[in-house]
Amino acid sequence: MKIIDVDGLVLSETNYSEASKILNVLTSEYGLISVLSKGCRNLRSKLRGASRKLIYGTFHMYYKEKGLSTLISIDVINDYKRTVMDLENVVYASYLLDLTRQVAKENNSKDILPLVTNALGKIEEGLNPQVITNILELKYLDFLGVSPIVTGCAVCGRTTNIVSLSEVAGGFICKNCYQNDGYYSQKAIKLLQMYYYIDLANIEKINVDEKVMEELNRFLENYYDRYTGIYLNSKKMLKNIIKLK
């Protein structure tokens, strides 16, 4: 067992024994690891405040490659204070943490951590959480190996006369290949392509028409159901929040 310092994000937490927790941490160098935070539930513990999900920081720990690592301390980089004080935003953030955990189980890429922390940072800054969530959902499909085709028709490859999106075909669909499998507007088509290529870190402001946002959210929900096999309880909570808006 060696001492390491590594940046990471707590994706979930589980109470362990009388006063400890096991933290599932997505790290920049070691992927998804489990870390024991001993005694962190005690009122006087120095680990108490930072041993929870939605903490991004530098973790100092005794690292065990196969098994449970042990936390020494955390230097918090971001605790997303504004997000956790807003019910809607915290539900979006919880869903993104759950989704990230599933994606990291399938693909241990080092690129996942900066994507999710950038997304959470944008929600913290006050950008539309549904837009940011949809962008991250789309980008995660690359890591799952089922990304939609957004450069031409998913059936024939034609780059002109793109008339809609098709979850069945797997992306853009042209006039010749369209078979009445749902309608998506030209704005939704263009926005999906923009979402695919945009750098989350560079977004400062983004305004999306409510109807177009609903279209893209519907497409991504259907696409995830068809191609990923990922079903999360936090997604159900998120749907309920969206319905209440």
Summary of the structure (lengths in Angstrom):
residues: 245
radius of gyration: 19.8
end to end distance: 49.4
largest distance: 67.6
contacts: 753
relative contact order: 0.12
helix: 40%
strand: 24%
